[in-house]
Structure formats: structure tokens, C-alpha cells
Amino acid sequence: MEYNQSTLNKSDLKKIFDTYYDALVSYGCRFLSLSDECEDLVQDIFVELWEKELTFPDAVSLKVYLYKATRNKCFNFIKHSKVKDKYAANNIQLLEDDSLFLEQILEEEIVRQLHKAIELLPDRKKEIIKLSLIGQSNAEIADSLGIKLQTVKTLKSQSYTILRGQFKDLDTILYFLLS
């Protein structure tokens, strides 16, 4: 195949594709067991070749690029697969761990109960606690509500006292559940 250094046009790309596609897929299958994945990776290489408008001094440079790109794509695919497999294995382990399961249920239930208790607070106290939970400082809460900083501190303290009172028996319950 004759090759010049100008930017590739569709006809050139089609010739290159027809010439190298099967060989590159076969080369990729040395690294990956799924031929569909190899085909996708090789097609991606040709898309990149077209989009990036790469130029090569000669046919040998083009061939080297295609084979290296195939190898690198396969390598990246394998690395990504290992990360996905490790993540999946970790999640399976977490799902199989009964003590962690109980812990997660308790955590979700406590959060649900806390939000339920917050909803029972008087409006201004509820508003202050909710703003506090999203990370606003006392000063920011005072500014956004148009009240004094000391008022925020007082109402927040009163709210915590009410909430603690509603959850005072929680320690005992958790002790028995986790034992």
C-alpha cells in the first residue's frame, strides 16, 4: 500500500482499515479472550485515527502506531477489568458479611429515626438543625435566617437537648443488638 504524509481522508482510512483491521483484532485477541472486545477496541483506534487527524511519515510508522495502540488499548482494558473485578469482589464480601449488614441496617435506622425526630422539633429549631447538618456554621445560619448568632447557639443547644432526650435509651438498645 502506498502511503503519503498528508492528512488521512476517508478513502485512505478505509484502505488502512481494510488492510489492518483483521490483523489488529487477531493481535488483540492474544491479550483478551473476548473477540467482541477486541473488535470494539480496534474500531476505537480507527475512530481516534480519524478524529485526531494523525499523520505518519511512512507506512511502517502507521503500522507501528496501530499495533502499539492495540496493545495499549488491551492493556488498559485489562487494568480496568481488574479494578472492576476487585470492586465487585469487595462488594460481594461486604454483602456476605452479616455483622457489617447489621451495622449498616442500624446506621440507616438511626439516621432515619434522627430525621424523624428532627421533623418533630419546632420550626425554627428544625430549620437550624437542618442547616447545621448540611455543614453551615452558626454564623452562616444566623446570616441566612436573619437572626443573632447567640440565638442560633441557644436554639441549637436546646434542639440537641431535645434530641438527646429522645435517644437516651438508644445506647442500651444498641448494646443488646450488637452483643
Buried (B, 14 or more C-beta within 10 A) or exposed (E): EEBEEEEBEEEBBEBBBEBBBEBBBEBBBEBBEEEEBBBBBBBEBBEEBBEEEBEBEEBEBBBEBBBEBBBEBBEEBEEEEEEEEEEEEEEEEEEEEEEEEEEEEBEEEEEEEBEEBBEEBEEBBBBBBBBBEEEBEBEEBBEEBEBEEEBBBEBBEBBEEBBEEBBEEBEEEEEEEEE
